[in-house]
Amino acid sequence: MDFLKMRHFLFFVLLAGVTYGFFAILKPFFYPLFWAAILASIFYPFYKKINKKIKSPNLSSALTLVLVLIIIVLPLVLISTLVIRESFDLYDLASNNSHQITVDLQNFVNTIQNSPLNQKLHINQTFATQKLTEIAQTFTEFILLGARIFTQNSLIFIIMFAMMFYALFFFVRDGEKLLREIMHLCPLGDRYEKILYNKFTSTVRATIKGTLTIGLVQGILGYLMFMLAGINGAAIWGVLMVIMASIPAVGCYFVWLPVAIWEIISGNTGTGIAMILFGALVIGTIDNLIRPILVGRDTQMHPLLVLFSTLGGIATFGISGFVIGPVIASLLLAFWEMYDEYYKKDLDNNSAVI
């Protein structure tokens, strides 16, 4: 190996080592930086529009952060406070009324046992009542545990959120410059770098607008339905509907339908039927009405790929995975498109020459 090749080899080894060390340092702050980049890509058009008028990047970026604060942060703080309060109330209610819950479940099982279906189902009354009671208690304890974990980690959450907000200021103000620098250093070429960037932004828009926004609308409708029906913990059920609606092939009916059935079991037949009708006719159809308007021409992947990339992302990265998973999947598709367009074409040409 001559001196020039050895020098090049040493340079790239050192470059890889320093780069790895840099990303290792940033690893604890991955999620704040990731969400800062996501929010910057969403609110950057507002920044550009307002910066054209006032000609002050710092002020424009600060006004963009104020908009993020009003649209996203304040509602999240209010919802989190409401959910935490209602989770403790719901747990206390379930603990103090465990006997009544058992009686309602017993009556429900008795009703099924006295029906012709029992001859085919062979339901064990004691076993069914015991298991349903355990499920109800486990669910309420899960809610309480989640609330405790959230309150215990609130200081860490506040610090990470402050770092995200700080990074968001510079991502909005200097994002375009940073992107040009990255594209300049990337060896793929401007055309393919733009393809990757477009894949990233279109997937983020499709996920945020087409999934999270629709989930929020369904969650708000569910919250109003539960509140008007007098259901305890309406905010908790609404948040659960948002989460379930964000998972493809699952849907928020996994939340409101069991609650409606429970109302029927408890003797509130009219309320339960009204909830089923409202959930099926309004909440269940809002997706088909809003999604084409919100998503528009944003890139769409196959539903099966969306499902597994979302579930895999959540399993790997936590709640942020519902965005990270589809983004990784879309970038993988982009690389395969590049391979099919460029590298495979070269291989086919070389094969033809041979």
N, C-alpha and C positions, 0 to 999 in steps of 0.2 A: 504494500500500500504506500503510494507516494505521499509527500508531505501535504500537498493540496487536498487530497482526498481525506487524509487523516484530520486536517483542520476542519473540513466541512463536516465530517462525522462528529468530531468533538463539539462543534458549534450546535448541531441539531440535538445532540444528547443533552447539552447544557440548556438549550432552549426548551426541550421537553421537560427537563427536571424543574426548571424555574416556573414554567407554565403550570405543571402539576402542583407545585408548592403554592402558587398563587390561588389556584382553584380550591386547594385544601384549606387555605385561610378563609376563603369566601364561603365554604360549605355551610357553616352555621347560619349564614345570612342568605341562603339560597331562596327561601320562600319570600322574605321581604323584597329582595331584588326581582324575583320573578313576577310578583304581583305589581311591583312598581312599573316593570316593563309592559305588563298587560294593560294597566290603567293608562300608561303613557300612549300606547298605540290606539287606545279607544278615544282619549280626549285630545289627541294631538291636532285633529282638524279644528277644534274649538280654539286651541292655542294659536294656530296659524291665522285664523280669521280675526281674532282680537289683536294679534300682534301687527297685522297690516294696518290697523287703525291707530294704535297708540305708539307704535314703533319703540317699544321698550320690552326686550325679552324677559328681564327679571320681573317686571310688573305683570306681564302677560302670563308668565309661568305661575306667579303667585295667585292671580285671579283664577287660573285653571285649577289650582289646588283648592281654592275656596269653593269652586263648583263641585269638585269631587267630595269635599267635606259636606256640602249641602245635600247632594244627590245620594251619596253612598254611606258616608261615615255616620252622620247623625241618625238616619233611619236604623242602621245596624246597632248603634248604641241603645236606642230606644227599644228595639226588638229584643236585644240581649237582656236588658234590664227586666222587661216584661216576662220573658221566658224564664229567667232565673226565679223571679218572684212566684210565678205560677207553678213552676216545678216543685217548689217547696210546699205550696198550698195543695197541689195535687197529691203529693206524697202523704201529707198529713190527712187529707180527706180519705185516701185509700186505706191508711193505717187505722183511722178511727171508725171506718165503715166496712171493715173487712167482713164482719158478720153479715151485713146486708148484701154485700157482694156475693157471699157464699149462698145466701138464701135465693138471690136472683138466678144464680147459676143452677141451683137445685131445681127451681121452678122450671127453668128452661129445659133441663134434662128430663124432668118429669113429663113436660109437654111432648118432647120427642118420643119418650118411652110409650106414651099413650097413643101415639100415632101409628098408622100402618107401616111407616118406614122402619120402625124399630124391629119388625120381624125380619127385615133384610139386613139391617145394619148391625143388630145385636150389640147395642150400646151398653156398656157397663156403667151404671149410674154413679157409683162411688168413685170409680177411676176417672170418669170424665169430669166430675165436679172438682176432684182434687187437682187434676192437671190444669183445668181452666183457671182455678184459683191461683195456682203456682205461676201460671203465665202472667196473670194480672199483677201479682206481687212483684215478680221479676221485672216486669216492664216499668213499674213505678220506681223500684229501686235503681234501675238503670238510669232513669231520668234524674233521680237525685244524685247519683254518682257523677253523671255528666256535669250537673250544676256545680258540685263540689270541686271537681277537677278544674272547671273553668274559672271558678273564683280563686282557687289556690294558685293557678298559673296566670292570673290576671296581670301581675307585674311583668312577667316575661312577655305576655301578649302586648302590653302597652309599649314596652321597649322596642319589640319587633315592629309594631305598628308605626312608632315614631321614626324608626330607621327607614321603613318603607316610604313614609311620607317625605322624608328628607331626600331619599334617592329619586322619588317621583319628580321633585322640583327640577333636578338636573336632567333627568331622562326626558322631560317635556321640553326644557329649554335647549339642551344640547343633543337631543336624541338623533336628529338628522345628521349632525356632524359626526357623532359616534358611529352611526350606521355606515356613513361613507368611509370612515377609517377602517372599520371591520371589513367592508367589502373590498377596500384597497389591499388589505393584507391577505385576504382569502384567495387562494390560488385557483379557485374554480372558474373565475371569469365573471364579468358583470352580469351577463345574461342569466347564467345559472344562479348567481347569488340573488338576483331579483326574483327568480322563480321560487327560491326557498323563502325569501321574505314575504312574497305574496301568499304562499301556502300558509305561512305562520299567521299572518294577519287575518286572512280569510277564515282560517279555522278558529281563531280566537273570536272573531266577530260572530261566526255561526254558532259557536258554543255559548258565548255570553248572551247574544241576542235571542238565538233560537232555542236555547235550553234554559239558562238561568232566568232570563226575563219572563219567559212563559211560566216557569215554575213559580216565580214571584207572584205573577198574576193569579195563578191557581191557588197559591198559598193564601193570598189576601182574600180571595173569594171563599176559600175554606174557612179562614178565620172568622169572616163575617157570618158564614152559615153556622158555625159552632157557637158563636157568641149569641146570635139571635135564637138559636135552639136552646140556650141555657146550658151548654156543655162546659163542664169545668176544664180549665187548661186549654182554652181556645187558641191561645198564642202558640202553645207547644204543638198542638195538632197542625196549626198552619205552617210552622217551621218544618215539621216532619213531612208535610205535603210538598214543600219546596224541595227538600232533599230527595224524596222519592221521585218527584217529577223530573229531577235532573239526571236520573239514571234511565237510560233507554230501555224499552221493553218492560219497565216496571210500572211507573205511573203512580199518581197520587191517590188513585182509588184504593190502593192498599191501605190507606189511612182512613179516608172518610167512610168507606163501605163497612169495615168492621165496627166503627163507632155508630153508624146508623143501625146496624144489626143489633148492637148492644142496647140501643134505645128501644128497639122493638122487644127485645128480651126483657128489659126492665119494665115493660108495660106502657111505655110512651110510643104507642103504635103510630099515631098521627105524625109525631115529630120524626120518627125513623123513616116513614114512607116519604115525607116531605124532603128529608135529607137525601134519600136515594134518588128522587126525581130531580132535585136541584143539582146533585153531583153528576148524574148521567146526562142531563140535558144542557147544563150550563158549564160546569167545570170540565166535564169530559170532552166537550166539543170546542172549548176555547182554543185548544192547541191547533186544530185545523183552520181556525179563522185567523189567528194572529201570526202563526209561523211564516206563511208566505209573505206577509207584509214586513216582518222584522228581518227575516233571513235574506230575502231578495235573491240576488245572484251569488251570494257567498258560496264558496266551494262546499259541496256535500259529498260525504263518503258513503260507502255502502252501509246500510243499517247494522249489519252483522259486525262489521269492522268498528263502527261507532260504539256498539254495545260492549264488545270485549276490550277495546282500548280504554273506554271509560271505566269499566269495572276493574281492569288491571291497573289503571292509573290510580284509582282510589285505594286499591289494596296496597300499592307500592308507595305512593306519595301522600296518602291521607286525603283530606277533603279537597286539597288543591289538585289532586289527580284527575278530577273530572274535566279539567282544562289541559293539564300536562299530557295525559294519555292520548287524547285525540290529536294534539299538536305533534307528538312524536310519531303517531301513525301517519299523519298527513305528510310529514317530512320524509318518512320512509317511502311513501308513494312518489314523492317528488324526486328522490334519488333514483328510484327505479325508472321513472320517466326519462330522467337524464341518461341513464344507462341505455335505455331502449333507443333514444334519439341520437346519442353521440357515440358511445363506446361500442354498442352492438353494431352500429352502422359501419364503424371502422373495421370491426372483426369480420363482418360480412364482405366488405370490400377486399380485405386482405385474403380472405378465403377464395374470392373470385379470381384474384390475381394468381394465386397458387394453382 
